C-alpha cells in the first residue's frame, strides 16, 4: 500500500506507517486528509520523541482531529 498518495519523493516515517497500519480508522481518516494536512501530519510525526507520543498522534488521526 502506498501511503504517500501521489506525493513525489515523500515517504512516511516508519512509526507513522506502522501506527496507521495498526489502526484501520486512523488509516481511513488519513486517506481523507488533504495533501497539506498529510504534509503537516508527516512533519509532526518526524518530531515525535517516543512511542507514546506517536500513539497519541495516531489516536488524533483516528479521532478525526485536525492536523493543523
mmCIF file as Biopython writes it, N, C-alpha, C and O atoms, coordinates in Angstrom:
data_model
#
loop_
_atom_site.group_PDB
_atom_site.id
_atom_site.type_symbol
_atom_site.label_atom_id
_atom_site.label_alt_id
_atom_site.label_comp_id
_atom_site.label_asym_id
_atom_site.label_entity_id
_atom_site.label_seq_id
_atom_site.pdbx_PDB_ins_code
_atom_site.Cartn_x
_atom_site.Cartn_y
_atom_site.Cartn_z
_atom_site.occupancy
_atom_site.B_iso_or_equiv
_atom_site.auth_seq_id
_atom_site.auth_asym_id
_atom_site.pdbx_PDB_model_num
ATOM 1   N N  . UNK A ? 1  ? 0.840   -1.173 0.000  1.0 0.0 1  A 1 
ATOM 2   C CA . UNK A ? 1  ? 0.000   0.000  0.000  1.0 0.0 1  A 1 
ATOM 3   C C  . UNK A ? 1  ? 0.889   1.241  0.000  1.0 0.0 1  A 1 
ATOM 4   O O  . UNK A ? 1  ? 1.867   1.309  0.745  1.0 0.0 1  A 1 
ATOM 5   N N  . UNK A ? 2  ? 0.556   2.198  -0.816 1.0 0.0 2  A 1 
ATOM 6   C CA . UNK A ? 2  ? 1.344   3.429  -0.935 1.0 0.0 2  A 1 
ATOM 7   C C  . UNK A ? 2  ? 0.705   4.525  -0.097 1.0 0.0 2  A 1 
ATOM 8   O O  . UNK A ? 2  ? -0.322  5.087  -0.479 1.0 0.0 2  A 1 
ATOM 9   N N  . UNK A ? 3  ? 1.318   4.830  1.054  1.0 0.0 3  A 1 
ATOM 10  C CA . UNK A ? 3  ? 0.776   5.847  1.946  1.0 0.0 3  A 1 
ATOM 11  C C  . UNK A ? 3  ? 1.089   7.256  1.464  1.0 0.0 3  A 1 
ATOM 12  O O  . UNK A ? 3  ? 0.511   8.215  1.977  1.0 0.0 3  A 1 
ATOM 13  N N  . UNK A ? 4  ? 1.980   7.408  0.500  1.0 0.0 4  A 1 
ATOM 14  C CA . UNK A ? 4  ? 2.345   8.744  0.047  1.0 0.0 4  A 1 
ATOM 15  C C  . UNK A ? 4  ? 1.242   9.357  -0.793 1.0 0.0 4  A 1 
ATOM 16  O O  . UNK A ? 4  ? 1.177   10.579 -0.930 1.0 0.0 4  A 1 
ATOM 17  N N  . UNK A ? 5  ? 0.376   8.536  -1.356 1.0 0.0 5  A 1 
ATOM 18  C CA . UNK A ? 5  ? -0.802  9.020  -2.078 1.0 0.0 5  A 1 
ATOM 19  C C  . UNK A ? 5  ? -0.442  10.074 -3.119 1.0 0.0 5  A 1 
ATOM 20  O O  . UNK A ? 5  ? -1.094  11.113 -3.217 1.0 0.0 5  A 1 
ATOM 21  N N  . UNK A ? 6  ? 0.617   9.792  -3.903 1.0 0.0 6  A 1 
ATOM 22  C CA . UNK A ? 6  ? 0.961   10.671 -5.001 1.0 0.0 6  A 1 
ATOM 23  C C  . UNK A ? 6  ? 1.984   11.739 -4.680 1.0 0.0 6  A 1 
ATOM 24  O O  . UNK A ? 6  ? 2.393   12.476 -5.577 1.0 0.0 6  A 1 
ATOM 25  N N  . UNK A ? 7  ? 2.411   11.849 -3.437 1.0 0.0 7  A 1 
ATOM 26  C CA . UNK A ? 7  ? 3.420   12.854 -3.109 1.0 0.0 7  A 1 
ATOM 27  C C  . UNK A ? 7  ? 4.756   12.413 -3.691 1.0 0.0 7  A 1 
ATOM 28  O O  . UNK A ? 7  ? 5.169   11.266 -3.521 1.0 0.0 7  A 1 
ATOM 29  N N  . UNK A ? 8  ? 5.409   13.304 -4.359 1.0 0.0 8  A 1 
ATOM 30  C CA . UNK A ? 8  ? 6.667   12.986 -5.014 1.0 0.0 8  A 1 
ATOM 31  C C  . UNK A ? 8  ? 7.786   12.843 -3.998 1.0 0.0 8  A 1 
ATOM 32  O O  . UNK A ? 8  ? 7.975   13.721 -3.156 1.0 0.0 8  A 1 
ATOM 33  N N  . UNK A ? 9  ? 8.519   11.763 -4.065 1.0 0.0 9  A 1 
ATOM 34  C CA . UNK A ? 9  ? 9.711   11.523 -3.269 1.0 0.0 9  A 1 
ATOM 35  C C  . UNK A ? 9  ? 9.470   11.674 -1.776 1.0 0.0 9  A 1 
ATOM 36  O O  . UNK A ? 9  ? 10.400  11.993 -1.035 1.0 0.0 9  A 1 
ATOM 37  N N  . UNK A ? 10 ? 8.266   11.457 -1.325 1.0 0.0 10 A 1 
ATOM 38  C CA . UNK A ? 10 ? 7.978   11.548 0.099  1.0 0.0 10 A 1 
ATOM 39  C C  . UNK A ? 10 ? 7.597   10.169 0.605  1.0 0.0 10 A 1 
ATOM 40  O O  . UNK A ? 10 ? 6.942   9.393  -0.091 1.0 0.0 10 A 1 
ATOM 41  N N  . UNK A ? 11 ? 8.010   9.884  1.803  1.0 0.0 11 A 1 
ATOM 42  C CA . UNK A ? 11 ? 7.593   8.637  2.408  1.0 0.0 11 A 1 
ATOM 43  C C  . UNK A ? 11 ? 7.272   8.888  3.870  1.0 0.0 11 A 1 
ATOM 44  O O  . UNK A ? 11 ? 7.810   9.802  4.496  1.0 0.0 11 A 1 
ATOM 45  N N  . UNK A ? 12 ? 6.395   8.069  4.393  1.0 0.0 12 A 1 
ATOM 46  C CA . UNK A ? 12 ? 6.012   8.218  5.782  1.0 0.0 12 A 1 
ATOM 47  C C  . UNK A ? 12 ? 7.101   7.678  6.691  1.0 0.0 12 A 1 
ATOM 48  O O  . UNK A ? 12 ? 7.735   6.670  6.379  1.0 0.0 12 A 1 
ATOM 49  N N  . UNK A ? 13 ? 7.314   8.338  7.796  1.0 0.0 13 A 1 
ATOM 50  C CA . UNK A ? 13 ? 8.220   7.782  8.798  1.0 0.0 13 A 1 
ATOM 51  C C  . UNK A ? 13 ? 7.710   6.410  9.228  1.0 0.0 13 A 1 
ATOM 52  O O  . UNK A ? 13 ? 6.504   6.164  9.243  1.0 0.0 13 A 1 
ATOM 53  N N  . UNK A ? 14 ? 8.618   5.537  9.569  1.0 0.0 14 A 1 
ATOM 54  C CA . UNK A ? 14 ? 8.272   4.158  9.885  1.0 0.0 14 A 1 
ATOM 55  C C  . UNK A ? 14 ? 7.236   4.055  11.002 1.0 0.0 14 A 1 
ATOM 56  O O  . UNK A ? 14 ? 6.280   3.289  10.882 1.0 0.0 14 A 1 
ATOM 57  N N  . UNK A ? 15 ? 7.407   4.810  12.080 1.0 0.0 15 A 1 
ATOM 58  C CA . UNK A ? 15 ? 6.460   4.753  13.192 1.0 0.0 15 A 1 
ATOM 59  C C  . UNK A ? 15 ? 5.056   5.161  12.785 1.0 0.0 15 A 1 
ATOM 60  O O  . UNK A ? 15 ? 4.073   4.567  13.228 1.0 0.0 15 A 1 
ATOM 61  N N  . UNK A ? 16 ? 4.969   6.176  11.940 1.0 0.0 16 A 1 
ATOM 62  C CA . UNK A ? 16 ? 3.659   6.618  11.450 1.0 0.0 16 A 1 
ATOM 63  C C  . UNK A ? 16 ? 3.039   5.549  10.558 1.0 0.0 16 A 1 
ATOM 64  O O  . UNK A ? 16 ? 1.846   5.265  10.660 1.0 0.0 16 A 1 
ATOM 65  N N  . UNK A ? 17 ? 3.841   4.964  9.696  1.0 0.0 17 A 1 
ATOM 66  C CA . UNK A ? 17 ? 3.343   3.898  8.817  1.0 0.0 17 A 1 
ATOM 67  C C  . UNK A ? 17 ? 2.787   2.728  9.626  1.0 0.0 17 A 1 
ATOM 68  O O  . UNK A ? 17 ? 1.687   2.243  9.359  1.0 0.0 17 A 1 
ATOM 69  N N  . UNK A ? 18 ? 3.555   2.283  10.614 1.0 0.0 18 A 1 
ATOM 70  C CA . UNK A ? 18 ? 3.103   1.163  11.450 1.0 0.0 18 A 1 
ATOM 71  C C  . UNK A ? 18 ? 1.857   1.533  12.244 1.0 0.0 18 A 1 
ATOM 72  O O  . UNK A ? 18 ? 0.935   0.730  12.387 1.0 0.0 18 A 1 
ATOM 73  N N  . UNK A ? 19 ? 1.844   2.760  12.756 1.0 0.0 19 A 1 
ATOM 74  C CA . UNK A ? 19 ? 0.689   3.206  13.532 1.0 0.0 19 A 1 
ATOM 75  C C  . UNK A ? 19 ? -0.578  3.241  12.708 1.0 0.0 19 A 1 
ATOM 76  O O  . UNK A ? 19 ? -1.634  2.813  13.173 1.0 0.0 19 A 1 
ATOM 77  N N  . UNK A ? 20 ? -0.486  3.745  11.490 1.0 0.0 20 A 1 
ATOM 78  C CA . UNK A ? 20 ? -1.655  3.788  10.615 1.0 0.0 20 A 1 
ATOM 79  C C  . UNK A ? 20 ? -2.085  2.380  10.215 1.0 0.0 20 A 1 
ATOM 80  O O  . UNK A ? 20 ? -3.279  2.085  10.145 1.0 0.0 20 A 1 
ATOM 81  N N  . UNK A ? 21 ? -1.117  1.521  9.955  1.0 0.0 21 A 1 
ATOM 82  C CA . UNK A ? 21 ? -1.435  0.148  9.554  1.0 0.0 21 A 1 
ATOM 83  C C  . UNK A ? 21 ? -2.139  -0.615 10.675 1.0 0.0 21 A 1 
ATOM 84  O O  . UNK A ? 21 ? -2.940  -1.512 10.414 1.0 0.0 21 A 1 
ATOM 85  N N  . UNK A ? 22 ? -1.839  -0.257 11.913 1.0 0.0 22 A 1 
ATOM 86  C CA . UNK A ? 22 ? -2.413  -0.955 13.067 1.0 0.0 22 A 1 
ATOM 87  C C  . UNK A ? 22 ? -3.778  -0.407 13.468 1.0 0.0 22 A 1 
ATOM 88  O O  . UNK A ? 22 ? -4.471  -1.018 14.281 1.0 0.0 22 A 1 
ATOM 89  N N  . UNK A ? 23 ? -4.170  0.724  12.916 1.0 0.0 23 A 1 
ATOM 90  C CA . UNK A ? 23 ? -5.431  1.363  13.303 1.0 0.0 23 A 1 
ATOM 91  C C  . UNK A ? 23 ? -6.223  1.692  12.041 1.0 0.0 23 A 1 
ATOM 92  O O  . UNK A ? 23 ? -5.963  2.691  11.369 1.0 0.0 23 A 1 
ATOM 93  N N  . UNK A ? 24 ? -7.186  0.840  11.735 1.0 0.0 24 A 1 
ATOM 94  C CA . UNK A ? 24 ? -7.944  0.978  10.485 1.0 0.0 24 A 1 
ATOM 95  C C  . UNK A ? 24 ? -8.662  2.321  10.387 1.0 0.0 24 A 1 
ATOM 96  O O  . UNK A ? 24 ? -8.710  2.928  9.317  1.0 0.0 24 A 1 
ATOM 97  N N  . UNK A ? 25 ? -9.213  2.778  11.496 1.0 0.0 25 A 1 
ATOM 98  C CA . UNK A ? 25 ? -9.922  4.063  11.488 1.0 0.0 25 A 1 
ATOM 99  C C  . UNK A ? 25 ? -8.947  5.205  11.198 1.0 0.0 25 A 1 
ATOM 100 O O  . UNK A ? 25 ? -9.270  6.117  10.437 1.0 0.0 25 A 1 
ATOM 101 N N  . UNK A ? 26 ? -7.753  5.159  11.805 1.0 0.0 26 A 1 
ATOM 102 C CA . UNK A ? 26 ? -6.732  6.178  11.547 1.0 0.0 26 A 1 
ATOM 103 C C  . UNK A ? 26 ? -6.315  6.143  10.081 1.0 0.0 26 A 1 
ATOM 104 O O  . UNK A ? 26 ? -6.149  7.190  9.456  1.0 0.0 26 A 1 
ATOM 105 N N  . UNK A ? 27 ? -6.148  4.953  9.537  1.0 0.0 27 A 1 
ATOM 106 C CA . UNK A ? 27 ? -5.758  4.816  8.132  1.0 0.0 27 A 1 
ATOM 107 C C  . UNK A ? 27 ? -6.829  5.397  7.215  1.0 0.0 27 A 1 
ATOM 108 O O  . UNK A ? 27 ? -6.514  6.099  6.254  1.0 0.0 27 A 1 
ATOM 109 N N  . UNK A ? 28 ? -8.087  5.107  7.510  1.0 0.0 28 A 1 
ATOM 110 C CA . UNK A ? 28 ? -9.183  5.659  6.702  1.0 0.0 28 A 1 
ATOM 111 C C  . UNK A ? 28 ? -9.223  7.179  6.799  1.0 0.0 28 A 1 
ATOM 112 O O  . UNK A ? 28 ? -9.410  7.868  5.796  1.0 0.0 28 A 1 
ATOM 113 N N  . UNK A ? 29 ? -9.046  7.698  8.012  1.0 0.0 29 A 1 
ATOM 114 C CA . UNK A ? 29 ? -9.048  9.153  8.185  1.0 0.0 29 A 1 
ATOM 115 C C  . UNK A ? 29 ? -7.845  9.793  7.504  1.0 0.0 29 A 1 
ATOM 116 O O  . UNK A ? 29 ? -7.961  10.889 6.957  1.0 0.0 29 A 1 
ATOM 117 N N  . UNK A ? 30 ? -6.699  9.131  7.527  1.0 0.0 30 A 1 
ATOM 118 C CA . UNK A ? 30 ? -5.518  9.640  6.827  1.0 0.0 30 A 1 
ATOM 119 C C  . UNK A ? 30 ? -5.824  9.798  5.339  1.0 0.0 30 A 1 
ATOM 120 O O  . UNK A ? 30 ? -5.433  10.787 4.720  1.0 0.0 30 A 1 
ATOM 121 N N  . UNK A ? 31 ? -6.516  8.830  4.779  1.0 0.0 31 A 1 
ATOM 122 C CA . UNK A ? 31 ? -6.872  8.876  3.364  1.0 0.0 31 A 1 
ATOM 123 C C  . UNK A ? 31 ? -7.784  10.034 3.009  1.0 0.0 31 A 1 
ATOM 124 O O  . UNK A ? 31 ? -7.834  10.443 1.849  1.0 0.0 31 A 1 
ATOM 125 N N  . UNK A ? 32 ? -8.504  10.569 3.980  1.0 0.0 32 A 1 
ATOM 126 C CA . UNK A ? 32 ? -9.419  11.687 3.753  1.0 0.0 32 A 1 
ATOM 127 C C  . UNK A ? 32 ? -8.751  13.049 3.931  1.0 0.0 32 A 1 
ATOM 128 O O  . UNK A ? 32 ? -9.346  14.077 3.609  1.0 0.0 32 A 1 
ATOM 129 N N  . UNK A ? 33 ? -7.520  13.064 4.441  1.0 0.0 33 A 1 
ATOM 130 C CA . UNK A ? 33 ? -6.819  14.328 4.662  1.0 0.0 33 A 1 
ATOM 131 C C  . UNK A ? 33 ? -6.438  14.972 3.331  1.0 0.0 33 A 1 
ATOM 132 O O  . UNK A ? 33 ? -6.214  14.285 2.335  1.0 0.0 33 A 1 
ATOM 133 N N  . UNK A ? 34 ? -6.371  16.288 3.333  1.0 0.0 34 A 1 
ATOM 134 C CA . UNK A ? 34 ? -5.857  16.996 2.157  1.0 0.0 34 A 1 
ATOM 135 C C  . UNK A ? 34 ? -4.347  16.772 2.083  1.0 0.0 34 A 1 
ATOM 136 O O  . UNK A ? 34 ? -3.735  16.315 3.047  1.0 0.0 34 A 1 
ATOM 137 N N  . UNK A ? 35 ? -3.762  17.090 0.957  1.0 0.0 35 A 1 
ATOM 138 C CA . UNK A ? 35 ? -2.311  16.945 0.816  1.0 0.0 35 A 1 
ATOM 139 C C  . UNK A ? 35 ? -1.578  17.790 1.850  1.0 0.0 35 A 1 
ATOM 140 O O  . UNK A ? 35 ? -0.574  17.361 2.419  1.0 0.0 35 A 1 
ATOM 141 N N  . UNK A ? 36 ? -2.087  18.991 2.086  1.0 0.0 36 A 1 
ATOM 142 C CA . UNK A ? 36 ? -1.460  19.873 3.070  1.0 0.0 36 A 1 
ATOM 143 C C  . UNK A ? 36 ? -1.527  19.250 4.468  1.0 0.0 36 A 1 
ATOM 144 O O  . UNK A ? 36 ? -0.542  19.272 5.206  1.0 0.0 36 A 1 
ATOM 145 N N  . UNK A ? 37 ? -2.689  18.694 4.831  1.0 0.0 37 A 1 
ATOM 146 C CA . UNK A ? 37 ? -2.839  18.060 6.143  1.0 0.0 37 A 1 
ATOM 147 C C  . UNK A ? 37 ? -1.915  16.854 6.278  1.0 0.0 37 A 1 
ATOM 148 O O  . UNK A ? 37 ? -1.344  16.620 7.343  1.0 0.0 37 A 1 
ATOM 149 N N  . UNK A ? 38 ? -1.770  16.093 5.200  1.0 0.0 38 A 1 
ATOM 150 C CA . UNK A ? 38 ? -0.854  14.949 5.225  1.0 0.0 38 A 1 
ATOM 151 C C  . UNK A ? 38 ? 0.582   15.419 5.449  1.0 0.0 38 A 1 
ATOM 152 O O  . UNK A ? 38 ? 1.323   14.811 6.221  1.0 0.0 38 A 1 
ATOM 153 N N  . UNK A ? 39 ? 0.971   16.490 4.782  1.0 0.0 39 A 1 
ATOM 154 C CA . UNK A ? 39 ? 2.315   17.031 4.963  1.0 0.0 39 A 1 
ATOM 155 C C  . UNK A ? 39 ? 2.518   17.496 6.405  1.0 0.0 39 A 1 
ATOM 156 O O  . UNK A ? 39 ? 3.586   17.294 6.983  1.0 0.0 39 A 1 
ATOM 157 N N  . UNK A ? 40 ? 1.483   18.123 6.984  1.0 0.0 40 A 1 
ATOM 158 C CA . UNK A ? 40 ? 1.565   18.572 8.373  1.0 0.0 40 A 1 
ATOM 159 C C  . UNK A ? 40 ? 1.697   17.379 9.323  1.0 0.0 40 A 1 
ATOM 160 O O  . UNK A ? 40 ? 2.489   17.419 10.264 1.0 0.0 40 A 1 
ATOM 161 N N  . UNK A ? 41 ? 0.936   16.342 9.082  1.0 0.0 41 A 1 
ATOM 162 C CA . UNK A ? 41 ? 0.998   15.139 9.904  1.0 0.0 41 A 1 
ATOM 163 C C  . UNK A ? 41 ? 2.384   14.502 9.824  1.0 0.0 41 A 1 
ATOM 164 O O  . UNK A ? 41 ? 2.948   14.108 10.845 1.0 0.0 41 A 1 
ATOM 165 N N  . UNK A ? 42 ? 2.921   14.404 8.632  1.0 0.0 42 A 1 
ATOM 166 C CA . UNK A ? 42 ? 4.259   13.821 8.455  1.0 0.0 42 A 1 
ATOM 167 C C  . UNK A ? 42 ? 5.297   14.658 9.203  1.0 0.0 42 A 1 
ATOM 168 O O  . UNK A ? 42 ? 6.176   14.113 9.870  1.0 0.0 42 A 1 
ATOM 169 N N  . UNK A ? 43 ? 5.191   15.979 9.089  1.0 0.0 43 A 1 
ATOM 170 C CA . UNK A ? 43 ? 6.126   16.863 9.797  1.0 0.0 43 A 1 
ATOM 171 C C  . UNK A ? 43 ? 6.005   16.662 11.308 1.0 0.0 43 A 1 
ATOM 172 O O  . UNK A ? 43 ? 7.017   16.597 12.007 1.0 0.0 43 A 1 
ATOM 173 N N  . UNK A ? 44 ? 4.786   16.563 11.808 1.0 0.0 44 A 1 
ATOM 174 C CA . UNK A ? 44 ? 4.586   16.341 13.245 1.0 0.0 44 A 1 
ATOM 175 C C  . UNK A ? 44 ? 5.170   15.007 13.673 1.0 0.0 44 A 1 
ATOM 176 O O  . UNK A ? 44 ? 5.783   14.904 14.736 1.0 0.0 44 A 1 
ATOM 177 N N  . UNK A ? 45 ? 4.981   13.983 12.844 1.0 0.0 45 A 1 
ATOM 178 C CA . UNK A ? 45 ? 5.474   12.651 13.207 1.0 0.0 45 A 1 
ATOM 179 C C  . UNK A ? 45 ? 6.994   12.596 13.259 1.0 0.0 45 A 1 
ATOM 180 O O  . UNK A ? 45 ? 7.563   11.793 13.998 1.0 0.0 45 A 1 
ATOM 181 N N  . UNK A ? 46 ? 7.650   13.443 12.480 1.0 0.0 46 A 1 
ATOM 182 C CA . UNK A ? 46 ? 9.116   13.453 12.482 1.0 0.0 46 A 1 
ATOM 183 C C  . UNK A ? 46 ? 9.688   14.077 13.748 1.0 0.0 46 A 1 
ATOM 184 O O  . UNK A ? 46 ? 10.866  13.896 14.056 1.0 0.0 46 A 1 
ATOM 185 N N  . UNK A ? 47 ? 8.856   14.811 14.482 1.0 0.0 47 A 1 
ATOM 186 C CA . UNK A ? 47 ? 9.329   15.422 15.721 1.0 0.0 47 A 1 
ATOM 187 C C  . UNK A ? 47 ? 8.971   14.597 16.959 1.0 0.0 47 A 1 
ATOM 188 O O  . UNK A ? 47 ? 9.305   14.980 18.080 1.0 0.0 47 A 1 
ATOM 189 N N  . UNK A ? 48 ? 8.301   13.481 16.758 1.0 0.0 48 A 1 
ATOM 190 C CA . UNK A ? 48 ? 7.902   12.618 17.863 1.0 0.0 48 A 1 
ATOM 191 C C  . UNK A ? 48 ? 9.157   11.999 18.495 1.0 0.0 48 A 1 
ATOM 192 O O  . UNK A ? 48 ? 10.071  11.557 17.799 1.0 0.0 48 A 1 
ATOM 193 N N  . UNK A ? 49 ? 9.171   11.981 19.833 1.0 0.0 49 A 1 
ATOM 194 C CA . UNK A ? 49 ? 10.347  11.503 20.554 1.0 0.0 49 A 1 
ATOM 195 C C  . UNK A ? 49 ? 10.147  10.146 21.237 1.0 0.0 49 A 1 
ATOM 196 O O  . UNK A ? 49 ? 11.109  9.547  21.719 1.0 0.0 49 A 1 
ATOM 197 N N  . UNK A ? 50 ? 8.901   9.661  21.279 1.0 0.0 50 A 1 
ATOM 198 C CA . UNK A ? 50 ? 8.657   8.400  21.982 1.0 0.0 50 A 1 
ATOM 199 C C  . UNK A ? 50 ? 7.494   7.637  21.336 1.0 0.0 50 A 1 
ATOM 200 O O  . UNK A ? 50 ? 6.721   8.175  20.544 1.0 0.0 50 A 1 
ATOM 201 N N  . UNK A ? 51 ? 7.413   6.377  21.711 1.0 0.0 51 A 1 
ATOM 202 C CA . UNK A ? 51 ? 6.313   5.535  21.229 1.0 0.0 51 A 1 
ATOM 203 C C  . UNK A ? 51 ? 4.971   6.095  21.708 1.0 0.0 51 A 1 
ATOM 204 O O  . UNK A ? 51 ? 3.989   6.098  20.965 1.0 0.0 51 A 1 
ATOM 205 N N  . UNK A ? 52 ? 4.942   6.568  22.956 1.0 0.0 52 A 1 
ATOM 206 C CA . UNK A ? 52 ? 3.698   7.133  23.495 1.0 0.0 52 A 1 
ATOM 207 C C  . UNK A ? 52 ? 3.250   8.353  22.697 1.0 0.0 52 A 1 
ATOM 208 O O  . UNK A ? 52 ? 2.063   8.505  22.408 1.0 0.0 52 A 1 
ATOM 209 N N  . UNK A ? 53 ? 4.190   9.218  22.343 1.0 0.0 53 A 1 
ATOM 210 C CA . UNK A ? 53 ? 3.845   10.399 21.544 1.0 0.0 53 A 1 
ATOM 211 C C  . UNK A ? 53 ? 3.297   9.989  20.184 1.0 0.0 53 A 1 
ATOM 212 O O  . UNK A ? 53 ? 2.340   10.592 19.696 1.0 0.0 53 A 1 
ATOM 213 N N  . UNK A ? 54 ? 3.887   8.976  19.569 1.0 0.0 54 A 1 
ATOM 214 C CA . UNK A ? 54 ? 3.404   8.505  18.267 1.0 0.0 54 A 1 
ATOM 215 C C  . UNK A ? 54 ? 2.006   7.921  18.411 1.0 0.0 54 A 1 
ATOM 216 O O  . UNK A ? 54 ? 1.153   8.143  17.551 1.0 0.0 54 A 1 
ATOM 217 N N  . UNK A ? 55 ? 1.761   7.182  19.482 1.0 0.0 55 A 1 
ATOM 218 C CA . UNK A ? 55 ? 0.430   6.617  19.702 1.0 0.0 55 A 1 
ATOM 219 C C  . UNK A ? 55 ? -0.602  7.724  19.893 1.0 0.0 55 A 1 
ATOM 220 O O  . UNK A ? 55 ? -1.739  7.602  19.436 1.0 0.0 55 A 1 
ATOM 221 N N  . UNK A ? 56 ? -0.209  8.799  20.563 1.0 0.0 56 A 1 
ATOM 222 C CA . UNK A ? 56 ? -1.115  9.931  20.735 1.0 0.0 56 A 1 
ATOM 223 C C  . UNK A ? 56 ? -1.420  10.595 19.389 1.0 0.0 56 A 1 
ATOM 224 O O  . UNK A ? 56 ? -2.559  10.980 19.126 1.0 0.0 56 A 1 
ATOM 225 N N  . UNK A ? 57 ? -0.405  10.723 18.549 1.0 0.0 57 A 1 
ATOM 226 C CA . UNK A ? 57 ? -0.604  11.302 17.223 1.0 0.0 57 A 1 
ATOM 227 C C  . UNK A ? 57 ? -1.532  10.431 16.385 1.0 0.0 57 A 1 
ATOM 228 O O  . UNK A ? 57 ? -2.439  10.943 15.728 1.0 0.0 57 A 1 
ATOM 229 N N  . UNK A ? 58 ? -1.312  9.124  16.402 1.0 0.0 58 A 1 
ATOM 230 C CA . UNK A ? 58 ? -2.171  8.188  15.664 1.0 0.0 58 A 1 
ATOM 231 C C  . UNK A ? 58 ? -3.597  8.263  16.208 1.0 0.0 58 A 1 
ATOM 232 O O  . UNK A ? 58 ? -4.557  8.201  15.439 1.0 0.0 58 A 1 
ATOM 233 N N  . UNK A ? 59 ? -3.742  8.395  17.527 1.0 0.0 59 A 1 
ATOM 234 C CA . UNK A ? 59 ? -5.077  8.489  18.117 1.0 0.0 59 A 1 
ATOM 235 C C  . UNK A ? 59 ? -5.796  9.744  17.641 1.0 0.0 59 A 1 
ATOM 236 O O  . UNK A ? 59 ? -7.001  9.718  17.392 1.0 0.0 59 A 1 
ATOM 237 N N  . UNK A ? 60 ? -5.057  10.840 17.515 1.0 0.0 60 A 1 
ATOM 238 C CA . UNK A ? 60 ? -5.657  12.078 16.998 1.0 0.0 60 A 1 
ATOM 239 C C  . UNK A ? 60 ? -6.169  11.869 15.566 1.0 0.0 60 A 1 
ATOM 240 O O  . UNK A ? 60 ? -7.246  12.348 15.213 1.0 0.0 60 A 1 
ATOM 241 N N  . UNK A ? 61 ? -5.404  11.162 14.759 1.0 0.0 61 A 1 
ATOM 242 C CA . UNK A ? 61 ? -5.839  10.875 13.384 1.0 0.0 61 A 1 
ATOM 243 C C  . UNK A ? 61 ? -7.070  9.978  13.432 1.0 0.0 61 A 1 
ATOM 244 O O  . UNK A ? 61 ? -8.038  10.205 12.706 1.0 0.0 61 A 1 
ATOM 245 N N  . UNK A ? 62 ? -7.032  8.967  14.281 1.0 0.0 62 A 1 
ATOM 246 C CA . UNK A ? 62 ? -8.160  8.044  14.412 1.0 0.0 62 A 1 
ATOM 247 C C  . UNK A ? 62 ? -9.424  8.764  14.851 1.0 0.0 62 A 1 
ATOM 248 O O  . UNK A ? 62 ? -10.523 8.446  14.396 1.0 0.0 62 A 1 
ATOM 249 N N  . UNK A ? 63 ? -9.257  9.741  15.743 1.0 0.0 63 A 1 
ATOM 250 C CA . UNK A ? 63 ? -10.402 10.519 16.239 1.0 0.0 63 A 1 
ATOM 251 C C  . UNK A ? 63 ? -10.875 11.578 15.255 1.0 0.0 63 A 1 
ATOM 252 O O  . UNK A ? 63 ? -11.904 12.220 15.469 1.0 0.0 63 A 1 
ATOM 253 N N  . UNK A ? 64 ? -10.122 11.759 14.176 1.0 0.0 64 A 1 
ATOM 254 C CA . UNK A ? 64 ? -10.509 12.720 13.149 1.0 0.0 64 A 1 
ATOM 255 C C  . UNK A ? 64 ? -10.174 14.156 13.495 1.0 0.0 64 A 1 
ATOM 256 O O  . UNK A ? 64 ? -10.762 15.082 12.935 1.0 0.0 64 A 1 
ATOM 257 N N  . UNK A ? 65 ? -9.230  14.358 14.419 1.0 0.0 65 A 1 
ATOM 258 C CA . UNK A ? 65 ? -8.838  15.716 14.790 1.0 0.0 65 A 1 
ATOM 259 C C  . UNK A ? 65 ? -8.038  16.360 13.684 1.0 0.0 65 A 1 
ATOM 260 O O  . UNK A ? 65 ? -7.360  15.682 12.912 1.0 0.0 65 A 1 
ATOM 261 N N  . UNK A ? 66 ? -8.121  17.661 13.615 1.0 0.0 66 A 1 
ATOM 262 C CA . UNK A ? 66 ? -7.398  18.423 12.595 1.0 0.0 66 A 1 
ATOM 263 C C  . UNK A ? 66 ? -5.895  18.288 12.773 1.0 0.0 66 A 1 
ATOM 264 O O  . UNK A ? 66 ? -5.408  18.205 13.901 1.0 0.0 66 A 1 
ATOM 265 N N  . UNK A ? 67 ? -5.174  18.265 11.697 1.0 0.0 67 A 1 
ATOM 266 C CA . UNK A ? 67 ? -3.716  18.154 11.742 1.0 0.0 67 A 1 
ATOM 267 C C  . UNK A ? 67 ? -3.040  19.519 11.703 1.0 0.0 67 A 1 
ATOM 268 O O  . UNK A ? 67 ? -1.813  19.594 11.634 1.0 0.0 67 A 1 
ATOM 269 N N  . UNK A ? 68 ? -3.811  20.590 11.747 1.0 0.0 68 A 1 
ATOM 270 C CA . UNK A ? 68 ? -3.229  21.934 11.657 1.0 0.0 68 A 1 
ATOM 271 C C  . UNK A ? 68 ? -3.110  22.568 13.011 1.0 0.0 68 A 1 
ATOM 272 O O  . UNK A ? 68 ? -2.640  23.701 13.123 1.0 0.0 68 A 1 
#
